[in-house]
């Protein structure tokens, strides 16, 4: 939806999604489309190059997203893309988010939250460990589930102290990262 330069209402059926795309086609931003398409083709080209010439250009597969990001930042700084009609993310605040640790422990509501919290922990850990086991078997390394649990716990504690979301593994992101060589 972002590559067209305007908001497109999401829908699960293809024909409704296509209808949503073409109903607001008058808002189409060709500059955004051109930049987005160039970024996608750059990513695909670097991936193909690493597959075609694995001895010499294997690194290009993993470096593709970094290259596209750096080039896009340089273009924004040099050409001021927003002034030229290409929307950008906007201002990103400096530093770390504010500490919200005082609001992390709502002791008066703990009995209502405990079941939800335990289910999030259990589902998140089971998903993360399933992904880790699959990748460990694929790449032939050992997995320590206790270390995984400690890592997830520390990540979620830090995320919670700074107002973040619960952290766990993701099948799709892990597959993409694995395929890109990360």
C-alpha positions in Angstrom: 0.0 0.0 0.0 2.9 2.4 0.7 4.5 2.0 -2.7 1.5 3.6 -4.4 1.9 6.8 -2.3 -1.6 6.7 -0.7 -3.5 4.7 1.9 -5.3 1.6 0.7 -7.9 0.0 2.9 -6.8 -3.6 3.7 -9.0 -6.5 2.7 -8.6 -10.3 2.7 -10.1 -10.9 -0.7 -8.1 -10.1 -3.9 -10.9 -8.6 -5.9 -11.9 -6.2 -3.0 -8.2 -5.2 -2.5 -7.8 -4.5 -6.2 -11.0 -2.4 -6.1 -9.6 -0.5 -3.1 -6.4 0.2 -5.1 -8.2 1.5 -8.2 -10.9 3.4 -6.4 -8.3 6.0 -5.2 -6.0 5.8 -8.2 -6.2 9.6 -8.6 -4.0 9.9 -5.5 -1.3 7.8 -7.0 2.2 9.3 -6.4 4.5 8.2 -9.3 7.6 9.5 -7.5 7.0 7.3 -4.5 6.2 4.4 -6.8 9.4 4.9 -8.8 11.6 5.1 -5.6 9.9 2.1 -4.0 10.2 0.1 -7.2 13.9 1.0 -7.6 14.5 -0.1 -4.0 12.7 -3.5 -4.6 14.7 -4.1 -7.8 17.9 -3.3 -6.1 17.2 -5.8 -3.3 16.2 -8.5 -5.8 19.2 -7.7 -8.0 21.6 -8.0 -5.1 20.0 -11.3 -4.1 20.2 -12.7 -7.6 23.8 -11.6 -7.9 24.7 -13.5 -4.7 23.0 -16.6 -6.0 24.6 -16.4 -9.5 28.1 -15.6 -8.2 28.2 -17.1 -4.7 32.0 -17.2 -4.5 32.5 -13.5 -5.1 29.3 -11.8 -4.2 27.7 -13.9 -1.4 27.8 -10.9 0.9 25.5 -8.8 -1.4 22.5 -10.8 -0.2 22.8 -9.8 3.4 24.1 -6.3 2.5 21.1 -5.5 0.2 18.8 -4.0 2.9 21.7 -1.9 4.4 22.7 -0.6 1.0 19.1 0.4 0.1 18.7 2.1 3.5 21.9 4.0 3.3 21.3 5.1 -0.3 17.7 6.2 0.6 19.0 8.3 3.6 21.7 9.9 1.4 19.0 10.7 -1.2 16.8 12.3 1.5 19.6 14.4 2.8 21.0 15.5 -0.6 17.7 16.0 -2.5 15.1 16.7 0.3 12.7 14.1 -1.0 9.8 15.4 1.1 10.0 18.8 -0.6 9.9 17.0 -4.0 6.7 15.2 -3.2 7.9 11.9 -1.7 6.6 11.4 1.8 9.1 10.3 4.4 8.8 8.8 7.9 9.3 12.1 9.6 11.1 13.1 12.8 12.5 10.2 14.8 13.2 11.3 18.4 16.8 11.1 19.7 17.9 8.9 22.5 16.1 6.2 24.4 12.3 6.2 25.2 11.4 7.5 28.6 11.6 5.1 31.5 8.2 3.7 32.5 9.3 1.3 35.2 7.1 2.8 37.8 4.0 1.8 35.8 5.2 -1.7 35.1 4.0 -3.3 38.3 0.3 -2.6 38.8 0.0 -4.6 42.0 -3.7 -3.8 42.4 -4.5 -5.5 39.1 -2.0 -8.4 39.3 -4.7 -11.1 39.8 -6.5 -10.0 36.6 -3.3 -9.8 34.6 -1.5 -13.0 35.7 -3.4 -15.4 33.4 -2.9 -13.1 30.4 0.8 -12.6 31.2 1.5 -16.3 31.7 -0.2 -17.2 28.4 1.8 -14.5 26.5 5.0 -15.9 28.1 4.1 -19.5 27.3 3.1 -18.9 23.7 6.0 -16.6 23.0 8.5 -19.0 24.5 7.1 -22.0 22.6 7.1 -20.2 19.3 10.6 -18.9 19.8 11.9 -22.3 20.9 10.2 -24.0 17.9 11.9 -21.6 15.5 15.3 -22.0 17.3 15.1 -25.8 17.2 14.3 -25.7 13.5 17.2 -23.4 12.7 19.6 -25.3 15.0 18.8 -28.6 13.2 19.1 -26.9 9.8 22.5 -25.3 10.6 23.8 -28.1 12.9 24.3 -26.3 16.2 23.2 -27.0 19.8 20.4 -25.2 21.4 20.1 -24.3 25.1 16.5 -23.7 26.0 17.4 -22.2 29.4 19.5 -19.6 27.7 16.7 -18.9 25.2 14.3 -18.4 28.1 16.7 -16.1 29.9 17.3 -14.1 26.8 13.6 -13.7 26.1 13.0 -12.7 29.7 15.6 -10.0 29.7 14.5 -8.7 26.4 10.8 -8.5 27.6 11.9 -6.9 30.9 13.8 -4.2 29.1 11.0 -3.7 26.6 8.5 -3.4 29.3 10.5 -0.9 31.3 10.6 1.4 28.3 7.0 1.0 27.1 7.8 -1.6 24.3 5.8 -4.6 23.1 6.4 -8.2 24.2 9.3 -9.8 22.3 9.3 -13.3 20.9 10.5 -15.2 17.8 8.6 -15.1 14.5 8.5 -17.8 11.9 8.3 -15.4 9.0 11.0 -13.0 10.1 13.3 -15.8 11.1 12.8 -17.5 7.7 13.5 -14.2 5.9 16.6 -13.6 8.0 17.8 -17.1 7.5 17.3 -16.9 3.7 19.2 -13.5 3.6 22.1 -15.1 5.3 21.7 -13.3 8.7 
